[in-house]
């Protein structure tokens, strides 16, 4: 069985490394966006809003149209509960899903072990398993309010190392922390970066952001973009402009 990990390090287009965040609550809009942008992005992110609205139907709709899915539900619970949820995500056939790294080393280890077991037993494709480090909407003062002292980057690296120790494939982290994660965790560790905004786009609720060019140059394997594409007058053109920025980042690497 081929591992998805091979897809990251083998040569590929920037299109394959662009993930569109489908943060909507309308399956007809999902269908229209996948139809319009399927040739421009490599994966579609299904997060809490869409999954709460439509559940597995949203995932199956995207897959039925030929799209790959990043299931962004950030599982965070006792180890057994998260492992069981991860098994169901695997059975859905998603290419990638995530948990919260702060859920503990044991939670992540059990998830990896149980997903790997089910893949062997049922002949399923092994998804890329990621852990969320520190949300891109948070800064140092936010962490201090919940009892985490020190710099944001220090906490991100601490959680990334814990994720690697657990045997997971990589992390979700702000592009601002990509370079230190790469230095700490190595070249084969997958890094998915939300909080990516084209130069002229609004930051919205994101704080620790970079442009697509900067994120790729820093070493991100995938970038996640939502509103700058979906709210554009011409989403196809917006997606292509982001791909062009990514290509500039790769050329400068």
N, C-alpha and C positions, 0 to 999 in steps of 0.2 A: 504494500500500500504506500503510495507516494505521500510524503509529508508536505503540508502547506509551507513549511519552513523553507523548502527549496525555492519557492516562488519569490521570496524576498531577496535572496542573495544572487539569484540568477538575473542576467540582464533583462530589463523590461522597460516598457514605456512609462513615462510619467503619468499617463492616463491610468495605468493599473495601480498607481500609488495614490490616486486621489479618491477619497471616500466622501460621498455626499450624505450629509445628515438630513434625513427625512423627518424633521421635527414638525409634523403636521398631524391633523386628526380627521383626515378625510381620505378614504381608500381610492376614490375617483381621482383625487389629486395625486396620490401616490402612483396610480396607473399612468397618469399623464406625464409625470416627471420621469418615471422609469422609461417610458416610451421615448420621451424627448432626449433624455440624457444618457441612456444606456450605452451609447457609443463614445461618450465623453468621460465617463468615470469608471473606476474599476470595481467599486463596491458601494452599496447603499447601507447607511446606518439606520437601524430601527432602534429607537430609544424608548424611554418610559412613556412619553405621550402617545406615540403611535401604537405601542404594544398594549397599553392600557385600553386604548380605544378599540383596537381590532384583534389583538392577540396574535396567535400563530397564523391567522389568515393573512396578515400583512406580510409575514415572511414568505409564505407560500405564494402569494401574488407576485412578489418580486422574483422569486425563483422560477415561477412559471413563465415569466417574461425573459428569462435568461440571465437575470442579475444575481450577483453574490451578495450575501448579507453579513454585516457586522452587527451582532446583537448586543446593544449597549445598555444592559440592564443593571450593571454594577452590583452583582450579587454580594450581599454582606449580611451574614447571619451565622448561626452555629455551623460548624464544619459539615455535619451530616446533611443539613438542609441545603447548604450551598452546593455540595457535591451532587445531590439529587436534582437540583435545578440545572446544574451544568450538564448532567446526563440528558435531560430533556432538550436542552439547547443543542446538544450534539445530535440527538435523534431528529431534530428539525432540519439538520443539514446546513447549519450556518457555517460560514467560513471562519468566523472569528467571534469570540464573546469575551466578556470581562467580569472580574470580581473586584472588590476593594482590597488592596494590599493590607490595609489596617485591620482586616478581619482576622488576621493571625497567620503565622507560619503553618500551623496544623490545618487550618481551613484550606489554604492553598495546596498543601501537600495532598490532602485527601481528595480534593477536586481533581488534581492531575492523575492520581492513582485510579480513581473511579472512572474517569473519562477514558483513560487508556485501556482499562479493563473492558469497558463496554464496547469500545471500538474493535478490540480484538475479538470479542465474543460474537458481535453482531455484524462484523465486516463493514463498519462505518468509517467514513473519512474522519480523520482526526482534525478537529478545529484548532486554530491558533488560540491559545489561552493567554489572556493578558490580565494584568492587575493595574488598577487605577492608583496612582501615587497621591498627588495633591491636586484637587480640582483647579482648573485654570481661572476660576472666578475668585479664588482665595489669595490673600497676601499674608504677610508676616503678622499683622495685627489680628487677622481672622484666626490664625493658628494659635496665637497667644490666648485668645478668648476661650479656646477649648483645651488649654493646658499644654500646648506644644511650644516649647521655647526654642530659640535659635532661628536661623535663617530658613526660608522656604526650601532653598536648594539642598540644604543639609537633610531635611526631612524627606525630600524626594529621593535623594541618593540612598538614604537608610532603607526606605521602602523598596526601592529597586533592587538592592542587594538581597533583601529578604525574599523578594519575588524570585530572583534567580536561584537562591538557596532552596526554595520550595519546588523547583523544577518546572516552573511555568516558562512560557516562551518569550515574554516581554512585558512591557508596561505601556500604559497610557500616561503621557506627561506633557506638560507645556513645552513648546519648542525652545524656550529659554533654558530648560534643563537638559536638553538633548546631548550636548557636548559632554558635560560631566557624567551623565549616565553612560554614554558610550565609553568614556575613559574608565569608569568603574566596573562595567559589566561586559565589555568586549564587543567585538564586531558582529557576532552572531545573535546577539540579544535584540529582539524586535522592539522598535519604539514607534508608537502611534501618537501623533500630536494633533490635538484639537487646539483651539485658540489661535488659529491661523487666519489672518485677514489680509486681503490685498491692500496695497498702500493707501488707497483712497476710501476704503470701507470703514464703516462705523465699528467701534469696538463692542457695542452693546454691553452685555454683562461680563465680558471677558476682560481680565486684567493683565495676565502675563502672556502677551501675544507677540507674534512675529509675522512677517510676510511669507508667502509661499517660497519665494526665492531663499530667504534667510533660513527657513525651517529645513529645506532640503540641503542647503549648504552646511548646516549644523550637524546633519546626519540622520534626520528623521527617515524612517522607512515608508511610512504612510502619513498623509495629512488629512484632517477632517475639516470640511468646509460646509456650511449650511446656508445661512441667510444671504451672504454675498452672492451666491448663485441663485437661490430660489426667489429672492426678492428683486433680482435684476430685471430690467426691462427686456433683456435678451439673455435668458439663462444659458443658452448654448455658447454665445459669445463670451459671457462671464466665465464659464468653465474653461473655454479655450485659452483665455487670457491667464487664468491661474496655471494651466498646464505649461504655458509659455514661460511664466515666471519660474515654475519648478525646473524647467529645462535649463534656464539660466543659472539656477542654483547648482544643478548637477554639473554643468560645464565649468563652473568656478571652483568646484570641489577638488 
